[in-house]
Amino acid sequence: MKDSTRQYLYSVLRQAAHEVRYWGQKFAQALMRTPLPRLLVVCIGLALLITIIPLIFTLFVGFVLLKLLFLMLGLTIRKHRENPSELEYQRRTYEKD
């Protein structure tokens, strides 16, 4: 039983490797037919894409964290508006020190 499973997995992996090699060869042939200026433009575009994606992700995370900060600040202000005695106690304690 184990032998047939190994043989099947080996066959599948060998076929997958063959497909990857075939597509790699096709890509290399297409790349060799591509004129140099077009290749340069593709490389620059790829470099910009690789550079911009982390920047977009960082800005997204930064704005989400900023939004959470403002949300927490707003909730804290609303809480102290509804119950100002806690805020007054903290202010008096601070002024004594």
N, C-alpha and C positions, 0 to 999 in steps of 0.2 A: 504494500500500500504506500509506504513512504517513498519507495523507489519511483513509482509512477508520478507521484506529486512532484518530486524533485525534477523528474524528466520534463514534466509539463511546465514548471516554473522556468527551467533552463531554456526551453523552447520559446516561451513567451518573452523572456529577457533577451534572448538572441535575436528574435524578430524585432523587438523594440530598438535594440542597438542598431540593427540594420536600417530601420526607418530613420533613426536620428542621423546616422552616417549619410544616408541618401539625401535627406533634406539639407544637411550641412554642405554636401557637395553641390547641390542645386543652388544654395545660397552663395557659395564661393564662386561658382560660375557666373551667376548674375552680378556679383560684385566685381568680377574681372571685366565684365562687359560695360560696367557703369563708367562714364567719363569722370575724370578727376574733379572738376568743379562741382558736379552733382554730389559726389561722394563727400566733398568738403562741406557742402551745405547740410547733408544728412548728419555728418558728425557734429557740426555746430548745433543743429537742432536737437540732437540727442543729448549733447552736453547741457544745453539750456533746460531741457526737460528734466534731466537728472538734478540740476541745480534748483529749479523752481519748485519741484514737488516737496522737498523738505521745508522750504520756506513757507509754502502754503500750509503745510501741516503744523509748523511751529506757530504761525499766526493764528490758526484755528484754535489750537490748544491755549494760546495766550489769551485770546478773546473769551473763550469759555471760562477760563480761570478768573478773568476780570469780571465777567458777568456774575459768577458765583460770589466773588468778593462783594460786589455791589448789592447782590441779593441778601447776603448775610448782614451787611451794613444796614440795609433798609429794614430787615426784620428786627434788628436790634433797636433801631430808632423807633419803630412802631411799638415794640414791647415797652420801651421806656416812656413813650407818650401815654400808653394805657395805664402804666403803673409807675408814676414819677417818684414815689417814695423811695424806691431802691436807688435811683439816680441821685436824689437829694442826700441820702445817707452816705453814698460813696463820695459825693462832693464835700460834705462836712468832714468826713474822715480824712480826706486828702488835705483840706485846709488846716486841720489841726497839726498835721505833721510838718 
